[in-house]
Amino acid sequence: AMAGEGGAYRLRCSLAGHGQDVRGLTRGLFPEGSFVSVSRDRTARLWAPDGPNRGFTEMHCMSGHSNFVSCVCIIPPSDLYPRGLIATGGNDHNICIFTVDSTAPLYVLKGHKNTVCSLSSGKFGTLLSGSWDTTAKVWLNDRCMMTLQGHAAAIWAVKILPEQGLMLTGSADKTIKLWKAGRCERTFTGHEDCVRGLAILSEVEFLSCANDASVRRWQISGECLQVYYGHTNYIYSISVFPKCKDFVTTGEDRSLRIWKQGECAQTIRLPAQSVWCCCVLDNGDIVVGASDGIVRVFTESLERTASAEEIQAFENELSQSSIDPKTGDLGDINADDLPGREHLKDPGTRDGQTRLIKDNGKVEAYQWSVSEGRWIKIGDVVGSSGATQQTSGKVLFEGKEYDYVFTIDVNESGPSYKLPYNITDDPWLTAYNFLQKNDLNPMFLDQVAKFIMDNTKGQTLLSTSAAQFSDPFTGAVRYVPGSASGSSTVPAADPFTGAGRYVPGSASNAGTPGSGIDPYTGMGAYRSAAAEVENIYFPKKDAVTFDQANPTQILGKLKELNGSASEEYKLTEDDLIILEKLLSATCNTSAGTPTAQQLQTLWRAINWPEDIVFPALDILRLSVRHPTVNESFCSEKDHVRFIILLLNFLNPKGKQANQLLALRVLCNCFVSQAGQKLMMDRRDEIMTQAIETKSGNKNIHIALATLVLNYAVCLYRVSNIEGKAQCLSVISTVLEVVQDLEAIFRLLVALGTLISDDTNAVQLAKSLGVDSQIKKYASVSEPAKVKECCRFVLNLL
């Protein structure tokens, strides 16, 4: 048999210490060979091997949660904390971070709205958390960087993959999602119940386990390579052996199973219903935690195996445990048909095989051990052990665990309602919330509260403004929105350096538009004039706008399309004259101030049908740079409808010309205070919608890159790490699809601006793997600004 080859696992030691279920385990980095356990008793404990003995000593007990602790992970060493840190998540919605030698938290991470049930750490100090609030959060040091939203139910499992920027989440919605730089790249479907655990095999493969009693092996690319069956009930946790593809699982069928070469090589039963968690130590020993509050370590090594007396004591405890037939772990049991003790004379056929016998009217369960060639008693099968409620949080309701889920019938004919309840909850408050949620008569309050108390027998627990300059970004001559613009042909005054900036070798020409000299490379005298290239690219201080204008063409197109517009949209001759005045007022500083009447007419025009609206959007793009127009559209009063209108144009199914112009309008909003405030207030939804245009053409890419750049300019002035995280995520996503070097250049300037003077942002950019995405641009020969800017960014990373 398989198990005989590598030697079988046997008990090394049992560690008492926790007062209640052990819910999470992780191997420690310091001291060597250590591990950390967390429990419903609200504590975390660090255990270290005690010298030559087979046991472990509790180094110290950490407290900081006001409720159950449900998960734990180690944050790798950094310069500041050379021994690493310990992170724990709990039912109090918090994450506590401890140093290895302290019993009180160093700091607490708050932000989740429900139990934090899974944690995973990555490089550069990042931490990923999963919660019953259906989100996962990425933390850096003591700040939340981004929130991963997309699952429909609790997230039970999270893992950061070795390749930077990739993360996995497993949920009670039965799916697993792969996230890259904070965006969902792929959803893996196949499990038929809540996904409970994840384990990483390599950069491209991982394992998952679920309440459907199966383990699946997946490729990052999306395909399921293999399904492993063996458990007879929920599988709660999965852990991989170092340097190989073998793994261990634990679950609600009272067992730990050891899988080698894809087969279940050994099954170890435990005297506890729920085996919540496991981890594998560097020496291959397996640690498991269960609902009886005991941590047990199993080993293949003969030197570390427990004494005969300890093993006998473990077997005695196992043989005395009561097995509830209702859990179905042993199949359907009919006591009348069972054989007697003589049945145990026949050897078993595989390790972990179970056999039931009847002796003096009692039903006993045995399990075959291949390594020892004998049947080991694993418990008495009793009518009902009452264990189902006691095993902590056995009942799942809407993907979350509760001590009880009651079914309440309000009246004979109507539907019945589910009422979930934890013994830590207040019965009155629970009853009140239940009535509210189901829209039931508040008269029932006393009855429902009394029902809860009677049925739980009172159990409770122990207690920017931009300079106006001509702009080589659009440089088009003929008015065709969205057509390729010859942006590289006429380098007018460079928008980033402006006129008066000294650039060695081209001082005299820097400000003359159309001189055909790139101010960044200046006549080849550049390097000799300044051996040290000055970083003139970032941090960028003002917004970049789209100013190129040809009012005559725009109005011509507007008139032409107005001719074909249906009656309800048609503008009168007067309306067209009003818009002409507005254009001249906003494109020519000396021509007076835009009036309310002009703005009302413009608002009507930008609400035209999508196939004819583009000239009106172009008038908006030019007008919104004017302080009066900016204030009018972006102020408190009107901004909601303005933003909704623009976001609709960004719909990926819409017309590309409209997407392009809406992005340019958003970029130009950053010119004045009101626009900046609006852009920052609605950052999340604007960026989320803008990123959907990433499959567009090169001009759309340039506009999208400019929008991110303008956000970076604003975020450089205020310390908002969540905002920076969103921008970094967008940059990382857009870098995957963009080819145009002008767009790349703007993304690089945005990236440089975001990470300038901010070590947190630098760490976050590294953890998203942005440095590896941009390396190739350090060798671009033309235009030189791409290469130079890229090198400045890489210096910071």
ZASE-793328 format. One line per 8 residues: number of its first residue (from 0); their letters; for each residue x, y, z of C-alpha. Coordinates in steps of 0.25 Angstrom, whole numbers, plus 5000, padded with zeros to 4 digits. Layout:
NUM	a	X/Y/Z ~ ...
// end
This chain:
0	amagegga	5000/5000/5000 ~ 5004/5014/4997 ~ 5005/5018/5012 ~ 5015/5007/5015 ~ 5026/5013/5006 ~ 5029/5027/5012 ~ 5026/5022/5026 ~ 5012/5026/5032
8	yrlrcsla	5009/5038/5041 ~ 5007/5035/5056 ~ 5005/5044/5067 ~ 5016/5053/5072 ~ 5009/5061/5083 ~ 4996/5067/5088 ~ 4996/5081/5093 ~ 4986/5086/5102
16	ghgqdvrg	4985/5101/5104 ~ 4973/5107/5097 ~ 4960/5107/5104 ~ 4952/5105/5091 ~ 4952/5101/5077 ~ 4966/5103/5070 ~ 4962/5110/5057 ~ 4975/5114/5050
24	ltrglfpe	4989/5110/5049 ~ 5002/5114/5042 ~ 5016/5110/5042 ~ 5025/5121/5049 ~ 5038/5127/5044 ~ 5044/5129/5058 ~ 5048/5122/5066 ~ 5051/5111/5056
32	gsfvsvsr	5041/5099/5055 ~ 5030/5108/5062 ~ 5016/5110/5059 ~ 5004/5119/5063 ~ 4990/5114/5067 ~ 4977/5123/5068 ~ 4964/5119/5075 ~ 4950/5123/5078
40	drtarlwa	4956/5126/5092 ~ 4960/5139/5086 ~ 4975/5136/5087 ~ 4987/5133/5078 ~ 4998/5124/5083 ~ 5012/5123/5079 ~ 5018/5109/5080 ~ 5033/5105/5079
48	pdgpnrgf	5039/5091/5079 ~ 5045/5089/5093 ~ 5059/5084/5090 ~ 5062/5069/5089 ~ 5048/5066/5094 ~ 5036/5062/5085 ~ 5027/5073/5090 ~ 5025/5088/5088
56	temhcmsg	5025/5099/5099 ~ 5015/5111/5098 ~ 5024/5123/5097 ~ 5013/5133/5099 ~ 4999/5135/5098 ~ 4994/5147/5089 ~ 4981/5155/5092 ~ 4975/5166/5084
64	hsnfvscv	4962/5162/5079 ~ 4948/5164/5086 ~ 4943/5151/5079 ~ 4947/5138/5073 ~ 4960/5138/5065 ~ 4958/5130/5052 ~ 4971/5131/5044 ~ 4985/5134/5045
72	ciippsdl	4997/5137/5036 ~ 5012/5141/5037 ~ 5017/5154/5030 ~ 5031/5151/5025 ~ 5043/5159/5031 ~ 5046/5173/5027 ~ 5057/5183/5031 ~ 5048/5188/5042
80	yprgliat	5043/5175/5047 ~ 5055/5165/5044 ~ 5047/5153/5051 ~ 5034/5156/5043 ~ 5020/5159/5049 ~ 5008/5150/5052 ~ 4994/5155/5047 ~ 4981/5149/5052
88	ggndhnic	4967/5151/5048 ~ 4954/5150/5056 ~ 4939/5151/5058 ~ 4941/5165/5063 ~ 4943/5169/5048 ~ 4958/5173/5052 ~ 4972/5168/5048 ~ 4982/5169/5059
96	iftvdsta	4997/5170/5056 ~ 5007/5165/5067 ~ 5022/5164/5067 ~ 5028/5151/5071 ~ 5031/5154/5085 ~ 5019/5163/5089 ~ 5006/5158/5095 ~ 4998/5171/5091
104	plyvlkgh	4996/5176/5077 ~ 5006/5185/5070 ~ 4994/5191/5062 ~ 4980/5187/5058 ~ 4974/5188/5044 ~ 4960/5192/5043 ~ 4951/5193/5031 ~ 4944/5179/5029
112	kntvcsls	4929/5179/5032 ~ 4928/5165/5037 ~ 4937/5153/5041 ~ 4951/5153/5036 ~ 4953/5138/5033 ~ 4965/5137/5024 ~ 4979/5144/5023 ~ 4991/5142/5013
120	sgkfgtll	5004/5150/5012 ~ 5012/5154/5000 ~ 5025/5161/4997 ~ 5028/5175/5001 ~ 5019/5175/5014 ~ 5006/5173/5007 ~ 4994/5165/5014 ~ 4982/5160/5007
128	sgswdtta	4969/5158/5016 ~ 4956/5151/5013 ~ 4943/5153/5020 ~ 4929/5149/5022 ~ 4926/5163/5017 ~ 4928/5157/5003 ~ 4941/5166/5000 ~ 4955/5163/5001
136	kvwlndrc	4965/5175/5005 ~ 4979/5177/5001 ~ 4987/5184/5013 ~ 5001/5190/5013 ~ 5006/5192/5027 ~ 4995/5199/5034 ~ 4986/5204/5022 ~ 4976/5197/5013
144	mmtlqgha	4981/5199/4999 ~ 4970/5193/4991 ~ 4957/5185/4993 ~ 4954/5173/4984 ~ 4939/5173/4981 ~ 4932/5163/4972 ~ 4928/5151/4980 ~ 4913/5149/4984
152	aaiwavki	4916/5143/4997 ~ 4926/5141/5009 ~ 4940/5140/5005 ~ 4946/5128/5013 ~ 4960/5126/5006 ~ 4970/5136/5001 ~ 4984/5134/4995 ~ 4995/5143/4989
160	lpeqglml	5002/5136/4978 ~ 5017/5136/4976 ~ 5015/5144/4963 ~ 5014/5159/4967 ~ 5001/5165/4967 ~ 4993/5152/4966 ~ 4983/5148/4977 ~ 4973/5137/4979
168	tgsadkti	4960/5137/4987 ~ 4950/5126/4989 ~ 4936/5128/4993 ~ 4923/5123/4999 ~ 4917/5126/4985 ~ 4925/5113/4981 ~ 4935/5121/4972 ~ 4949/5124/4972
176	klwkagrc	4954/5137/4966 ~ 4968/5141/4961 ~ 4971/5156/4963 ~ 4982/5164/4956 ~ 4986/5177/4962 ~ 4972/5178/4969 ~ 4964/5174/4957 ~ 4957/5161/4955
184	ertftghe	4963/5154/4943 ~ 4957/5140/4943 ~ 4946/5132/4951 ~ 4948/5117/4954 ~ 4935/5109/4955 ~ 4934/5095/4958 ~ 4932/5093/4973 ~ 4917/5090/4977
192	dcvrglai	4918/5097/4990 ~ 4925/5107/4998 ~ 4940/5108/4995 ~ 4947/5107/5009 ~ 4962/5106/5006 ~ 4973/5109/4996 ~ 4988/5105/4995 ~ 4998/5109/4985
200	lsevefls	5006/5098/4977 ~ 5014/5107/4968 ~ 5014/5120/4960 ~ 5003/5114/4951 ~ 4996/5103/4959 ~ 4988/5103/4972 ~ 4978/5094/4980 ~ 4965/5097/4986
208	candasvr	4956/5090/4996 ~ 4941/5091/4999 ~ 4928/5088/5006 ~ 4925/5078/4994 ~ 4936/5069/5001 ~ 4945/5070/4988 ~ 4959/5076/4986 ~ 4962/5081/4972
216	rwqisgec	4975/5084/4965 ~ 4975/5096/4956 ~ 4983/5104/4946 ~ 4984/5119/4947 ~ 4979/5119/4932 ~ 4966/5114/4937 ~ 4965/5099/4935 ~ 4962/5089/4946
224	lqvyyght	4973/5078/4945 ~ 4968/5068/4955 ~ 4958/5065/4966 ~ 4961/5057/4978 ~ 4951/5050/4986 ~ 4952/5044/5000 ~ 4946/5052/5011 ~ 4931/5049/5014
232	nyiysisv	4928/5063/5019 ~ 4932/5078/5018 ~ 4947/5080/5016 ~ 4952/5092/5024 ~ 4966/5093/5021 ~ 4977/5089/5012 ~ 4993/5090/5013 ~ 5004/5086/5004
240	fpkckdfv	5017/5079/5007 ~ 5029/5087/5005 ~ 5036/5085/4991 ~ 5026/5075/4986 ~ 5011/5074/4981 ~ 5007/5065/4992 ~ 4997/5071/5002 ~ 4988/5069/5014
248	ttgedrsl	4974/5072/5017 ~ 4965/5073/5029 ~ 4950/5074/5031 ~ 4936/5071/5037 ~ 4938/5056/5036 ~ 4947/5056/5048 ~ 4959/5053/5040 ~ 4972/5057/5035
256	riwkqgec	4976/5052/5021 ~ 4990/5051/5015 ~ 4990/5051/5000 ~ 5002/5046/4992 ~ 5004/5045/4977 ~ 4989/5049/4976 ~ 4984/5037/4985 ~ 4979/5038/4999
264	aqtirlpa	4991/5030/5005 ~ 4987/5031/5020 ~ 4974/5035/5028 ~ 4976/5039/5043 ~ 4963/5040/5051 ~ 4962/5050/5063 ~ 4954/5050/5075 ~ 4947/5062/5071
272	qsvwcccv	4936/5065/5061 ~ 4942/5077/5053 ~ 4956/5077/5049 ~ 4957/5092/5046 ~ 4971/5094/5041 ~ 4985/5088/5038 ~ 4999/5093/5034 ~ 5011/5086/5030
280	ldngdivv	5024/5089/5037 ~ 5038/5090/5030 ~ 5042/5076/5035 ~ 5029/5070/5029 ~ 5022/5069/5042 ~ 5007/5072/5041 ~ 5000/5081/5052 ~ 4984/5080/5053
288	gasdgivr	4974/5088/5061 ~ 4960/5083/5065 ~ 4947/5086/5072 ~ 4952/5080/5085 ~ 4962/5091/5087 ~ 4974/5082/5085 ~ 4986/5084/5076 ~ 4992/5071/5071
296	vftesler	5005/5069/5063 ~ 5007/5056/5055 ~ 5021/5052/5049 ~ 5027/5041/5040 ~ 5040/5042/5048 ~ 5042/5030/5058 ~ 5051/5039/5067 ~ 5039/5049/5068
304	tasaeeiq	5028/5039/5070 ~ 5021/5040/5083 ~ 5023/5029/5094 ~ 5015/5016/5094 ~ 5007/5021/5106 ~ 5004/5034/5099 ~ 4999/5027/5086 ~ 4991/5018/5095
312	afenelsq	4985/5029/5102 ~ 4981/5036/5089 ~ 4975/5023/5083 ~ 4967/5021/5096 ~ 4962/5035/5095 ~ 4958/5032/5080 ~ 4951/5019/5084 ~ 4943/5026/5094
320	ssidpktg	4938/5037/5085 ~ 4923/5037/5081 ~ 4920/5037/5066 ~ 4907/5043/5062 ~ 4901/5035/5051 ~ 4893/5048/5046 ~ 4906/5054/5040 ~ 4907/5043/5030
328	dlgdinad	4922/5042/5032 ~ 4920/5026/5032 ~ 4909/5025/5022 ~ 4895/5021/5025 ~ 4895/5012/5037 ~ 4885/5001/5040 ~ 4889/4995/5054 ~ 4880/4983/5051
336	dlpgrehl	4889/4978/5039 ~ 4902/4980/5045 ~ 4912/4968/5048 ~ 4918/4965/5061 ~ 4933/4966/5066 ~ 4937/4954/5058 ~ 4937/4963/5046 ~ 4950/4970/5051
344	kdpgtrdg	4957/4957/5048 ~ 4958/4960/5033 ~ 4969/4970/5029 ~ 4965/4983/5023 ~ 4967/4986/5008 ~ 4972/5001/5009 ~ 4977/5011/5019 ~ 4966/5018/5026
352	qtrlikdn	4955/5008/5022 ~ 4944/5008/5033 ~ 4936/4996/5038 ~ 4924/4996/5047 ~ 4921/4985/5057 ~ 4911/4982/5067 ~ 4915/4977/5081 ~ 4905/4975/5092
360	gkveayqw	4895/4984/5086 ~ 4906/4995/5084 ~ 4910/5000/5070 ~ 4926/5002/5069 ~ 4934/5008/5058 ~ 4948/5003/5054 ~ 4958/5008/5044 ~ 4968/5000/5037
368	svsegrwi	4983/5004/5039 ~ 4992/4999/5027 ~ 5005/5003/5035 ~ 5001/4995/5047 ~ 4993/4984/5040 ~ 4981/4985/5050 ~ 4967/4991/5053 ~ 4967/5003/5062
376	kigdvvgs	4955/5007/5069 ~ 4951/5021/5065 ~ 4938/5022/5074 ~ 4924/5018/5078 ~ 4913/5021/5069 ~ 4902/5027/5077 ~ 4887/5031/5074 ~ 4891/5045/5075
384	sgatqqts	4902/5052/5082 ~ 4896/5065/5082 ~ 4909/5069/5076 ~ 4904/5076/5064 ~ 4901/5089/5071 ~ 4913/5089/5080 ~ 4923/5087/5069 ~ 4925/5102/5067
392	gkvlfegk	4918/5109/5057 ~ 4913/5096/5050 ~ 4902/5102/5043 ~ 4904/5110/5030 ~ 4893/5121/5026 ~ 4896/5129/5014 ~ 4910/5125/5014 ~ 4913/5129/5028
400	eydyvfti	4914/5120/5041 ~ 4905/5121/5053 ~ 4903/5113/5065 ~ 4888/5111/5062 ~ 4879/5113/5050 ~ 4865/5113/5055 ~ 4853/5111/5045 ~ 4841/5120/5050
408	dvnesgps	4827/5118/5045 ~ 4820/5131/5047 ~ 4806/5125/5043 ~ 4801/5112/5038 ~ 4799/5115/5024 ~ 4811/5125/5021 ~ 4825/5122/5018 ~ 4835/5119/5029
416	yklpynit	4847/5128/5032 ~ 4861/5124/5035 ~ 4867/5131/5048 ~ 4882/5130/5049 ~ 4887/5132/5064 ~ 4901/5132/5071 ~ 4901/5130/5086 ~ 4909/5143/5087
424	ddpwltay	4898/5150/5081 ~ 4887/5158/5088 ~ 4874/5150/5087 ~ 4866/5163/5087 ~ 4874/5170/5076 ~ 4874/5157/5068 ~ 4859/5156/5069 ~ 4857/5171/5065
432	nflqkndl	4866/5170/5053 ~ 4860/5157/5049 ~ 4846/5163/5049 ~ 4851/5175/5041 ~ 4858/5167/5031 ~ 4846/5159/5028 ~ 4836/5170/5029 ~ 4829/5163/5040
440	npmfldqv	4820/5169/5051 ~ 4828/5175/5062 ~ 4817/5170/5072 ~ 4825/5157/5071 ~ 4837/5162/5077 ~ 4835/5156/5091 ~ 4831/5143/5086 ~ 4843/5142/5076
448	akfimdnt	4853/5146/5087 ~ 4847/5136/5097 ~ 4848/5125/5086 ~ 4863/5128/5084 ~ 4865/5128/5099 ~ 4857/5115/5102 ~ 4864/5108/5090 ~ 4878/5112/5094
456	kgqtllst	4876/5110/5109 ~ 4882/5123/5112 ~ 4896/5119/5107 ~ 4905/5131/5106 ~ 4920/5131/5105 ~ 4930/5136/5115 ~ 4929/5148/5115 ~ 4979/5286/4958
464	saaqfsdp	4980/5297/4950 ~ 4987/5296/4937 ~ 4995/5306/4928 ~ 4989/5309/4915 ~ 4998/5304/4904 ~ 4997/5298/4890 ~ 4998/5284/4891 ~ 5005/5273/4883
472	ftgavryv	4995/5263/4888 ~ 4985/5264/4878 ~ 4991/5272/4867 ~ 4980/5269/4857 ~ 4977/5278/4846 ~ 4964/5273/4840 ~ 4953/5271/4850 ~ 4950/5256/4852
480	pgsasgss	4948/5252/4866 ~ 4955/5239/4869 ~ 4963/5239/4856 ~ 4978/5236/4858 ~ 4985/5250/4861 ~ 4999/5252/4856 ~ 5003/5255/4870 ~ 5018/5253/4867
488	tvpaadpf	5019/5261/4854 ~ 5019/5275/4860 ~ 5025/5276/4874 ~ 5020/5289/4878 ~ 5024/5294/4892 ~ 5024/5282/4900 ~ 5013/5282/4910 ~ 5021/5276/4921
496	tgagryvp	5033/5287/4921 ~ 5025/5299/4916 ~ 5032/5311/4910 ~ 5042/5316/4921 ~ 5048/5303/4925 ~ 5063/5302/4923 ~ 5067/5290/4915 ~ 5081/5289/4912
504	gsasnagt	5084/5290/4897 ~ 5071/5296/4893 ~ 5069/5308/4902 ~ 5066/5317/4891 ~ 5056/5308/4884 ~ 5049/5302/4896 ~ 5037/5311/4895 ~ 5035/5313/4880
512	pgsgidpy	5024/5304/4876 ~ 5026/5297/4863 ~ 5041/5298/4863 ~ 5042/5283/4861 ~ 5051/5281/4872 ~ 5048/5271/4883 ~ 5051/5279/4896 ~ 5055/5267/4903
520	tgmgayrs	5066/5263/4894 ~ 5070/5277/4889 ~ 5079/5276/4877 ~ 5088/5265/4882 ~ 5096/5275/4891 ~ 5087/5269/4902 ~ 5097/5259/4909 ~ 5109/5267/4907
528	aaaeveni	5102/5280/4913 ~ 5098/5272/4925 ~ 5104/5259/4928 ~ 5093/5257/4939 ~ 5080/5257/4932 ~ 5071/5265/4940 ~ 5057/5258/4944 ~ 5048/5268/4937
536	yfpkkdav	5037/5258/4936 ~ 5031/5256/4950 ~ 5026/5258/4960 ~ 5016/5266/4951 ~ 5010/5278/4957 ~ 4999/5282/4948 ~ 4988/5275/4940 ~ 4990/5272/4925
544	tfdqanpt	4978/5277/4916 ~ 4973/5275/4902 ~ 4973/5289/4896 ~ 4975/5287/4881 ~ 4963/5294/4875 ~ 4957/5297/4861 ~ 4944/5304/4865 ~ 4940/5306/4850
552	qilgklke	4940/5291/4847 ~ 4933/5287/4860 ~ 4922/5297/4857 ~ 4921/5293/4843 ~ 4919/5278/4847 ~ 4909/5282/4858 ~ 4901/5290/4847 ~ 4902/5278/4838
560	lngsasee	4897/5268/4848 ~ 4886/5278/4853 ~ 4880/5277/4839 ~ 4878/5262/4841 ~ 4874/5262/4855 ~ 4859/5259/4859 ~ 4850/5270/4863 ~ 4851/5268/4878
568	yklteddl	4866/5270/4877 ~ 4867/5281/4866 ~ 4874/5294/4870 ~ 4869/5307/4865 ~ 4878/5317/4857 ~ 4879/5325/4870 ~ 4883/5313/4878 ~ 4895/5311/4868
576	iileklls	4899/5325/4869 ~ 4899/5324/4884 ~ 4908/5312/4883 ~ 4917/5319/4874 ~ 4918/5330/4884 ~ 4921/5320/4895 ~ 4932/5314/4887 ~ 4939/5328/4884
584	atcntsag	4937/5332/4899 ~ 4944/5319/4904 ~ 4955/5318/4893 ~ 4959/5332/4892 ~ 4961/5339/4906 ~ 4958/5353/4902 ~ 4943/5350/4897 ~ 4935/5351/4909
592	tptaqqlq	4929/5342/4919 ~ 4920/5330/4916 ~ 4906/5332/4920 ~ 4895/5323/4927 ~ 4887/5323/4914 ~ 4899/5318/4906 ~ 4901/5307/4916 ~ 4887/5303/4916
600	tlwrainw	4888/5302/4901 ~ 4900/5293/4902 ~ 4894/5284/4912 ~ 4882/5282/4902 ~ 4893/5279/4891 ~ 4901/5269/4899 ~ 4888/5261/4902 ~ 4886/5258/4887
608	pedivfpa	4886/5243/4882 ~ 4899/5236/4883 ~ 4901/5236/4868 ~ 4901/5251/4866 ~ 4905/5256/4879 ~ 4921/5257/4877 ~ 4922/5271/4872 ~ 4914/5276/4884
616	ldilrlsv	4923/5268/4893 ~ 4935/5274/4887 ~ 4929/5288/4890 ~ 4928/5283/4904 ~ 4943/5278/4904 ~ 4947/5292/4900 ~ 4937/5300/4909 ~ 4940/5292/4922
624	rhptvnes	4954/5298/4923 ~ 4947/5312/4925 ~ 4946/5315/4940 ~ 4931/5319/4939 ~ 4927/5307/4931 ~ 4935/5298/4940 ~ 4928/5303/4952 ~ 4915/5302/4946
632	fcsekdhv	4916/5287/4942 ~ 4924/5282/4953 ~ 4918/5290/4965 ~ 4910/5283/4976 ~ 4897/5287/4969 ~ 4898/5280/4955 ~ 4910/5271/4956 ~ 4901/5258/4958
640	rfiillln	4895/5258/4945 ~ 4908/5263/4938 ~ 4915/5251/4943 ~ 4904/5241/4940 ~ 4904/5247/4926 ~ 4919/5245/4924 ~ 4920/5232/4930 ~ 4909/5227/4920
648	flnpkgkq	4918/5231/4909 ~ 4929/5223/4914 ~ 4921/5210/4912 ~ 4930/5200/4905 ~ 4918/5197/4896 ~ 4916/5211/4892 ~ 4923/5219/4880 ~ 4938/5221/4881
656	anqllalr	4937/5235/4877 ~ 4928/5238/4889 ~ 4937/5230/4898 ~ 4949/5238/4894 ~ 4943/5251/4896 ~ 4937/5248/4909 ~ 4951/5244/4914 ~ 4956/5257/4909
664	vlcncfvs	4945/5265/4916 ~ 4948/5258/4929 ~ 4963/5261/4927 ~ 4960/5276/4924 ~ 4951/5277/4937 ~ 4964/5276/4945 ~ 4967/5291/4941 ~ 4959/5298/4952
672	qagqklmm	4956/5295/4966 ~ 4942/5291/4965 ~ 4945/5281/4954 ~ 4957/5275/4962 ~ 4948/5274/4975 ~ 4937/5267/4966 ~ 4948/5257/4960 ~ 4953/5254/4973
680	drrdeimt	4940/5252/4980 ~ 4935/5242/4969 ~ 4949/5236/4967 ~ 4945/5222/4969 ~ 4933/5221/4959 ~ 4940/5230/4949 ~ 4953/5221/4949 ~ 4944/5208/4949
688	qaietksg	4936/5212/4937 ~ 4948/5219/4930 ~ 4956/5206/4930 ~ 4945/5199/4922 ~ 4950/5207/4910 ~ 4964/5200/4910 ~ 4961/5192/4898 ~ 4959/5205/4890
696	nknihial	4969/5211/4879 ~ 4982/5219/4882 ~ 4975/5232/4884 ~ 4966/5226/4894 ~ 4978/5220/4901 ~ 4985/5234/4901 ~ 4973/5240/4907 ~ 4972/5229/4918
704	atlvlnya	4986/5230/4921 ~ 4984/5246/4923 ~ 4973/5244/4932 ~ 4981/5235/4941 ~ 4992/5245/4940 ~ 4983/5256/4945 ~ 4978/5248/4956 ~ 4993/5245/4960
712	vclyrvsn	4995/5260/4960 ~ 4984/5262/4970 ~ 4988/5250/4978 ~ 5002/5255/4979 ~ 4997/5267/4987 ~ 4988/5260/4997 ~ 4992/5247/5004 ~ 4982/5237/5000
720	iegkaqcl	4988/5223/4999 ~ 4974/5217/4994 ~ 4973/5227/4983 ~ 4988/5224/4979 ~ 4985/5209/4980 ~ 4974/5210/4970 ~ 4982/5218/4960 ~ 4994/5208/4961
728	svistvle	4984/5197/4959 ~ 4978/5204/4946 ~ 4992/5207/4941 ~ 4996/5193/4943 ~ 4984/5188/4935 ~ 4985/5198/4924 ~ 5000/5195/4922 ~ 4996/5181/4918
736	vvqdleai	4988/5186/4906 ~ 4994/5199/4901 ~ 5004/5200/4890 ~ 5005/5215/4887 ~ 5017/5221/4893 ~ 5011/5235/4896 ~ 5001/5227/4904 ~ 5012/5219/4911
744	frllvalg	5020/5232/4914 ~ 5008/5238/4921 ~ 5006/5225/4929 ~ 5020/5226/4933 ~ 5019/5240/4937 ~ 5007/5237/4945 ~ 5014/5225/4952 ~ 5026/5234/4955
752	tlisddtn	5017/5244/4961 ~ 5009/5234/4969 ~ 5021/5228/4976 ~ 5030/5241/4977 ~ 5033/5244/4992 ~ 5024/5232/4997 ~ 5030/5219/5002 ~ 5016/5212/5003
760	avqlaksl	5013/5215/4989 ~ 5027/5210/4985 ~ 5024/5197/4992 ~ 5010/5195/4987 ~ 5015/5197/4972 ~ 5025/5186/4974 ~ 5015/5177/4980 ~ 5007/5179/4968
768	gvdsqikk	5019/5175/4959 ~ 5018/5189/4952 ~ 5034/5189/4951 ~ 5034/5177/4943 ~ 5023/5182/4934 ~ 5031/5195/4930 ~ 5045/5190/4929 ~ 5044/5188/4914
776	yasvsepa	5042/5203/4912 ~ 5056/5206/4918 ~ 5062/5203/4904 ~ 5052/5210/4895 ~ 5061/5219/4886 ~ 5050/5228/4880 ~ 5044/5237/4886 ~ 5056/5238/4896
784	kvkeccrf	5046/5243/4907 ~ 5040/5229/4909 ~ 5053/5223/4912 ~ 5058/5234/4921 ~ 5045/5235/4929 ~ 5045/5220/4930 ~ 5059/5220/4936 ~ 5055/5230/4946
792	vlnll	5043/5222/4950 ~ 5051/5209/4951 ~ 5061/5217/4960 ~ 5050/5219/4970 ~ 5046/5204/4970
// end
